[in-house]
């Protein structure tokens, strides 16, 4: 059965090898209810195969993994839909109200003095505050992955230091993974050399063929390393 996006007015279908990602509705009851309300389909109850495509999520809803791929955040809620005009007006009001509100409470002490002055509410913003809208509280409190950071974070000394720490951690993890692959390759090369000696000792391998095999061992090692890098980039 071909999976298709459950969003309103969206015709995206799953295609193997395509650019779109498809996400199942979360099992967590509270988060699942947020997804259902965001879809805004009357009497809609998603089944086990119901999915939403990546076109309905912001870039900030994804995090960058160690393997250089994007993964949807656990608390992500879809927010991009092609609703009729009345729905789009409400979405614009919600976005304007969200931009004018103060930032969500953060665990970092005195964020206004560390990362800039607090926003000033205009008269229009006060009017928008009176509009009953559901504020999206998906903003990360403490960035821990590459995908959690935004360009403005580099202007904040504390977050800039945190970004450096995260980058060093990722580099360390990738170096450790690379060292493991190197050790595996080294063991395979040693086994190949030993096999060469064993076969030659049993008079099943001529000196000429043995020399050719020895010449190809470094090439085999390079190919193994290349395959590992290629796998890492694809994953």
QUITATA-V35454 format. One record per pair of residues at least 24 apart in sequence whose C-alpha atoms are under 10 Angstrom apart, sorted by the first residue. I is the first residue (numbers start at 0). J is the second residue. D is the distance in Angstrom with one decimal. If there is no record, write none. Layout:
i:I j:J d:D
i:I j:J d:D
This chain:
i:0 j:48 d:9.5
i:1 j:48 d:9.8
i:2 j:48 d:7.2
i:2 j:49 d:7.5
i:2 j:50 d:7.2
i:2 j:51 d:9.4
i:2 j:52 d:9.9
i:3 j:48 d:9.3
i:3 j:49 d:7.9
i:3 j:50 d:7.0
i:3 j:51 d:7.9
i:3 j:52 d:8.2
i:4 j:49 d:7.4
i:4 j:50 d:5.5
i:4 j:51 d:4.8
i:4 j:52 d:5.7
i:4 j:53 d:9.4
i:4 j:54 d:9.7
i:4 j:55 d:9.7
i:5 j:38 d:8.0
i:5 j:40 d:9.2
i:5 j:43 d:9.5
i:5 j:45 d:8.2
i:5 j:48 d:9.9
i:5 j:49 d:6.4
i:5 j:50 d:5.9
i:5 j:51 d:5.7
i:5 j:52 d:8.3
i:6 j:35 d:9.7
i:6 j:37 d:9.2
i:6 j:38 d:5.9
i:6 j:39 d:8.5
i:6 j:40 d:8.2
i:6 j:49 d:9.8
i:6 j:50 d:8.4
i:6 j:51 d:6.4
i:6 j:52 d:8.2
i:6 j:54 d:9.8
i:6 j:55 d:8.1
i:6 j:77 d:9.6
i:6 j:79 d:9.6
i:6 j:80 d:7.2
i:6 j:81 d:8.5
i:6 j:82 d:9.5
i:7 j:38 d:6.9
i:7 j:39 d:7.8
i:7 j:40 d:7.1
i:7 j:80 d:7.1
i:7 j:81 d:6.8
i:7 j:82 d:6.9
i:7 j:83 d:9.6
i:8 j:80 d:8.2
i:8 j:81 d:6.3
i:8 j:82 d:7.4
i:8 j:83 d:9.3
i:9 j:51 d:9.3
i:9 j:52 d:8.9
i:9 j:54 d:9.2
i:9 j:55 d:9.5
i:9 j:80 d:8.3
i:9 j:81 d:7.6
i:9 j:82 d:9.9
i:10 j:52 d:9.8
i:11 j:51 d:9.0
i:11 j:52 d:7.1
i:11 j:53 d:9.7
i:11 j:54 d:9.0
i:12 j:50 d:9.9
i:12 j:51 d:9.8
i:12 j:52 d:8.3
i:13 j:50 d:9.7
i:13 j:52 d:8.6
i:18 j:53 d:9.2
i:19 j:52 d:6.5
i:19 j:53 d:5.9
i:19 j:54 d:7.5
i:20 j:50 d:9.7
i:20 j:51 d:8.4
i:20 j:52 d:5.6
i:20 j:53 d:5.2
i:20 j:54 d:8.4
i:20 j:69 d:9.7
i:20 j:70 d:9.7
i:20 j:71 d:9.6
i:21 j:49 d:9.5
i:21 j:50 d:6.0
i:21 j:51 d:5.6
i:21 j:52 d:4.3
i:21 j:53 d:6.1
i:21 j:54 d:9.2
i:22 j:48 d:9.7
i:22 j:49 d:8.5
i:22 j:50 d:5.2
i:22 j:51 d:5.4
i:22 j:52 d:6.2
i:22 j:53 d:7.4
i:22 j:71 d:8.3
i:23 j:47 d:7.7
i:23 j:48 d:6.9
i:23 j:49 d:6.0
i:23 j:50 d:4.4
i:23 j:51 d:6.6
i:23 j:52 d:9.0
i:24 j:48 d:8.4
i:24 j:49 d:6.6
i:24 j:50 d:6.0
i:24 j:51 d:7.5
i:25 j:50 d:9.6
i:25 j:73 d:8.6
i:25 j:74 d:9.3
i:25 j:75 d:9.8
i:25 j:76 d:9.9
i:27 j:73 d:9.9
i:27 j:74 d:9.9
i:30 j:73 d:9.1
i:30 j:74 d:7.1
i:30 j:75 d:8.5
i:30 j:76 d:7.7
i:31 j:76 d:9.0
i:33 j:74 d:10.0
i:33 j:75 d:9.6
i:33 j:76 d:6.8
i:33 j:77 d:8.7
i:34 j:75 d:9.0
i:34 j:76 d:6.0
i:34 j:77 d:6.5
i:34 j:78 d:9.0
i:35 j:76 d:9.6
i:35 j:77 d:9.5
i:36 j:76 d:9.9
i:36 j:77 d:9.8
i:37 j:76 d:7.6
i:37 j:77 d:6.5
i:37 j:78 d:6.7
i:37 j:79 d:9.0
i:37 j:80 d:8.7
i:38 j:76 d:10.0
i:38 j:77 d:7.9
i:38 j:78 d:8.5
i:38 j:79 d:9.4
i:38 j:80 d:7.8
i:38 j:82 d:9.4
i:39 j:80 d:9.6
i:39 j:82 d:9.0
i:39 j:86 d:9.4
i:51 j:77 d:8.3
i:52 j:77 d:9.4
i:53 j:77 d:8.7
i:53 j:79 d:9.5
i:54 j:78 d:9.5
i:54 j:79 d:7.1
i:54 j:80 d:8.3
i:55 j:79 d:4.3
i:55 j:80 d:6.0
i:55 j:81 d:9.1
i:56 j:80 d:9.0
i:58 j:146 d:8.8
i:59 j:137 d:9.4
i:59 j:138 d:8.6
i:59 j:139 d:9.5
i:59 j:146 d:7.2
i:59 j:147 d:7.2
i:59 j:148 d:8.8
i:59 j:149 d:8.6
i:60 j:137 d:8.3
i:60 j:138 d:9.1
i:60 j:139 d:9.8
i:60 j:146 d:8.6
i:60 j:147 d:8.8
i:61 j:145 d:9.9
i:61 j:146 d:6.4
i:61 j:147 d:8.1
i:62 j:143 d:9.6
i:62 j:144 d:6.7
i:62 j:145 d:6.6
i:62 j:146 d:3.9
i:62 j:147 d:6.2
i:62 j:148 d:9.1
i:63 j:144 d:6.8
i:63 j:145 d:5.6
i:63 j:146 d:4.6
i:63 j:147 d:8.1
i:63 j:148 d:10.0
i:64 j:144 d:7.6
i:64 j:145 d:7.6
i:64 j:146 d:7.9
i:64 j:169 d:9.1
i:64 j:234 d:9.7
i:65 j:144 d:9.0
i:65 j:145 d:8.8
i:65 j:168 d:9.8
i:65 j:169 d:6.4
i:65 j:170 d:8.9
i:65 j:172 d:7.9
i:65 j:173 d:7.4
i:65 j:231 d:9.3
i:65 j:234 d:9.7
i:66 j:169 d:9.7
i:66 j:173 d:8.5
i:66 j:230 d:9.3
i:66 j:231 d:5.9
i:66 j:232 d:6.8
i:66 j:233 d:8.2
i:66 j:234 d:6.0
i:67 j:145 d:9.8
i:67 j:231 d:7.8
i:67 j:232 d:6.7
i:67 j:233 d:8.3
i:67 j:234 d:7.4
i:68 j:231 d:9.5
i:68 j:232 d:8.2
i:68 j:233 d:8.1
i:68 j:234 d:6.5
i:69 j:146 d:8.2
i:69 j:234 d:9.8
i:70 j:146 d:9.1
i:72 j:137 d:9.5
i:72 j:139 d:10.0
i:72 j:146 d:9.6
i:72 j:147 d:9.6
i:73 j:137 d:10.0
i:74 j:136 d:9.4
i:74 j:137 d:6.7
i:74 j:138 d:9.6
i:74 j:139 d:9.6
i:75 j:135 d:9.9
i:75 j:136 d:9.7
i:75 j:137 d:6.6
i:75 j:138 d:9.4
i:76 j:135 d:8.5
i:76 j:136 d:9.6
i:76 j:137 d:7.6
i:78 j:135 d:9.2
i:89 j:130 d:9.8
i:89 j:132 d:8.5
i:90 j:132 d:9.1
i:92 j:127 d:7.1
i:92 j:128 d:9.8
i:92 j:130 d:8.3
i:92 j:132 d:8.3
i:93 j:127 d:8.2
i:93 j:128 d:9.4
i:93 j:130 d:8.5
i:93 j:131 d:9.0
i:93 j:132 d:6.1
i:93 j:133 d:7.5
i:93 j:134 d:7.4
i:93 j:135 d:9.1
i:94 j:132 d:9.6
i:94 j:134 d:8.8
i:94 j:135 d:9.4
i:95 j:123 d:9.4
i:95 j:124 d:7.7
i:95 j:127 d:7.6
i:95 j:128 d:9.6
i:96 j:120 d:10.0
i:96 j:123 d:9.1
i:96 j:124 d:6.3
i:96 j:125 d:8.6
i:96 j:126 d:9.0
i:96 j:127 d:5.5
i:96 j:128 d:6.3
i:96 j:129 d:9.4
i:96 j:130 d:8.5
i:96 j:132 d:8.3
i:96 j:133 d:9.9
i:96 j:134 d:8.3
i:97 j:124 d:9.3
i:97 j:127 d:9.2
i:97 j:128 d:9.0
i:97 j:132 d:9.3
i:97 j:133 d:9.3
i:97 j:134 d:6.6
i:97 j:135 d:7.9
i:97 j:136 d:9.7
i:98 j:124 d:8.8
i:99 j:123 d:9.1
i:99 j:124 d:5.8
i:99 j:125 d:8.6
i:99 j:127 d:8.6
i:99 j:128 d:8.6
i:100 j:124 d:7.9
i:100 j:125 d:9.2
i:100 j:127 d:9.7
i:100 j:128 d:8.1
i:100 j:134 d:9.4
i:102 j:136 d:9.7
i:102 j:138 d:8.9
i:103 j:135 d:9.9
i:103 j:136 d:7.3
i:103 j:137 d:9.5
i:103 j:138 d:7.7
i:103 j:139 d:9.2
i:103 j:140 d:8.1
i:104 j:140 d:8.0
i:105 j:138 d:10.0
i:105 j:139 d:9.0
i:105 j:140 d:5.7
i:105 j:141 d:7.9
i:106 j:140 d:7.0
i:106 j:141 d:7.9
i:107 j:140 d:8.5
i:107 j:141 d:8.3
i:107 j:157 d:9.2
i:110 j:155 d:9.7
i:110 j:157 d:10.0
i:113 j:154 d:9.7
i:113 j:155 d:6.6
i:113 j:156 d:7.5
i:113 j:157 d:7.6
i:113 j:158 d:9.5
i:114 j:151 d:9.2
i:114 j:152 d:8.2
i:114 j:153 d:9.8
i:114 j:154 d:7.3
i:114 j:155 d:5.1
i:114 j:156 d:7.8
i:114 j:157 d:8.4
i:114 j:158 d:8.8
i:115 j:154 d:9.1
i:115 j:155 d:8.1
i:144 j:168 d:9.8
i:144 j:169 d:8.8
i:145 j:169 d:8.8
i:173 j:231 d:9.9
i:177 j:224 d:9.1
i:177 j:227 d:8.6
i:177 j:228 d:9.0
i:180 j:223 d:8.9
i:180 j:224 d:7.7
i:180 j:227 d:7.6
i:180 j:228 d:10.0
i:181 j:220 d:9.2
i:181 j:223 d:9.1
i:181 j:224 d:7.6
i:181 j:227 d:9.7
i:183 j:223 d:9.6
i:184 j:219 d:9.2
i:184 j:220 d:6.6
i:184 j:221 d:9.3
i:184 j:222 d:10.0
i:184 j:223 d:6.9
i:184 j:224 d:7.7
i:185 j:220 d:8.0
i:187 j:216 d:10.0
i:187 j:219 d:9.7
i:187 j:220 d:8.6
i:187 j:223 d:9.7
i:188 j:216 d:6.9
i:188 j:217 d:8.4
i:188 j:219 d:8.1
i:188 j:220 d:7.0
i:189 j:216 d:9.6
i:191 j:216 d:7.8
i:191 j:219 d:9.9
i:192 j:216 d:8.0
